[in-house]
Amino acid sequence: LDSFDSPSALSVVPAALALARRAAALLVQPSQGANTLEARDELLALALVRRYGGGGGDAGSAAVAPQASQMRQLDLAYADAMQDVAERFPDCHVRALAAEAWLLTMRWDHWQVGGSSGSTSRPPTPDVGEVDPLDVAAQAAAPGSILEPSPATSSALRLLRTAWSQCPSHVGILRLFVHAMDGGPLSD
């Protein structure tokens, strides 16, 4: 997952924004026979523009590297934009990108202690060899369990579940599922 936690990583944001703006501008130009794929790609490019801080303002204005403190807001703007794209174009690839966007909003804090069982121990790890791992994740993430997914992780898991049902051998979906579950009830 992309991380903009260091000044050197933040320094590439202006170039990324310029490229995202260029892609969006190319896709916005009317073409004969414009199709759904072009509309989807345009929305994906515009989501990237929001990701890198170009959500408002003049598309031709010079981009400056954001401060680390601004990245949380940019992460949330990107996740919102990607959720919109996934709702409009619900294929497994777009859903995987939207799930990754939600995971970016939390970095590695995907799970939180919660629930009301009174126990402070981790629930027993189920045998995932005999069941669908997404079903196990859903059961482990049920309200009242010791570890609960953050709201962003819940959004990501919903997207991943649907994407996986569409494309069960999509390696990116499986990789994101592993990241989403990191630190959760199946980490042992």
C-alpha angles and dihedrals in degrees: 000000000000114000126192095188098124133061091239091055091048090053091070093056096088092054091046090050091050091051093046090050091049092050091048092049092051091050094047093058109104114251133182112262096016107187144190092270090059091048090051092048091049091054091047090052091048089051088055090051088056090045092058098043104268097114095122136011133053116335089215096052118112114261121230127199111265122234117255088247090061095055095082090060091046090049091053093046090052093048091050091049092047091048088055091050091048091051092050096041106027101186122135095251095054091043090053091052091048091049090052089050090055091048090052090061091065101032101198101340095092096139134049134192110255144127132093105253092116091228121117095196125098114257115255113277109248121229100259094186092083103040141048106277091218090057089051090049091051091050093046090048094051117129110272095033118127094247118039128186118251113248090258091051090050089053091048093048092051090052092045093049092054093041091050091052088055097043111018094177097047102129093202092057091050091048092051091048089056090050092047091052095047108120091011132112094288097051095103 
